[in-house]
Amino acid sequence: MHPRISFPLAAMALACASLAHAQPATVVKIASLDAMSGPMAGLGLNVLKSFQYSAKLANEQGWAGATRFEIVPFDNRLSAQEALSQLNSIIGQNIRYVVQGASSSAVGLALQEAIEKHNSRNPGKEIIYLNYAAQAPQMTNAKCSYWHFRTDANSDMKVAALTSYLAGQKQVKQVFLLNPNYAYGQEVSRAARSMLAAKRPDLKIVGDDFHPLGQVKDYSPYIAKIKQSGADAVITADFGADLALIVRAAREAGLNTDFYTLNGNNFGVPSAMGAAGQGRVKLISAFSPNSQPLAGDSLLPGFKRQFNEDFINGLGHNAMLMLAQAMREAKSVEPAAVAARMSGMRFEGLNGPVEMRKSDHQAQQPIHVLSWEKVDGKTVVHDQEGTGLGWKPVSTVSAQASSLDTSCNMKRPS
């Protein structure tokens, strides 16, 4: 049992004593709307399993009292258009909660806009969008929505943490930017340029390339360009299969450049890195699997026993913790009541306290810089994908220091 979500014994005894007189448990269906086929299927299916596992724990441990959760999968095929089509099916099935994130911010932005429109036209039938990984900054800035809650840090927050760390790495003198060619990747490139100029004016950006999302099969030309540039480090927002292919191409080309990633823990990437990435690949993340007290917890080993895969969806797990607490405190499963409770909520996440900031529904939490290192049983307890290596915490930016201003002008229900 997770130490932060157990109930007092007296409360549990009272709940059990009243079961005979209670109504049947309410079942809340949650649509998991990510890419479960195509190039990003491995990541999407891993995430689906993690939500199913989190729901299982929630049900067994009574996170939301008598309320039970059921995860219903929907495949968006890495397409915003397909996601909107699937959203119509979700609405038709009267599913009021959606989780999405691993299939890109392009999908997330389309989904956010469609849910906002649906909710404005259908009072009393609102849908809540829980975003655990789509990191485009505009989702909690200019395009923010009352019905959208992001438990991950946005990419600007992550780049701010990364550039603060790089400010102290004086051996890094030249950086190459490599990103997917859509809003998310473009935002990371913009933020990296701006923040590096402010924090490390001596550092030179020697390349800034973009590539199509989920379409490139051979990244060797990109790696050759990085090698020719003489870059000491690569900053990339790539994820899933794309990042795995990039890392594999770098390894095969003998590129010894350090990689600073926002998604280096994605399914398939650790296997592609292997020992060649030891000490050279960094991950900037709001989830740190080897930070205490999580390292001694049963969540990761329990998931691995059941699925023979690694649990990487810490921010999705946080979304479930937040949702369950809101339902318990609101004494309701209706989205209107639950959203009102989540807005501004403070809750205990996997790595400590999290605030769902009221002004923009952007989670405020520490951001970790992690390094790909050998398991030592102390600082690295959990490996990934049987490599014998895992993510070692090397630096942490506090929630206060990682917080950024927002331009969100949120329209709240009257």
Disulfide bonds with the S-S distance in Angstrom:
Cys144-Cys408 2.04
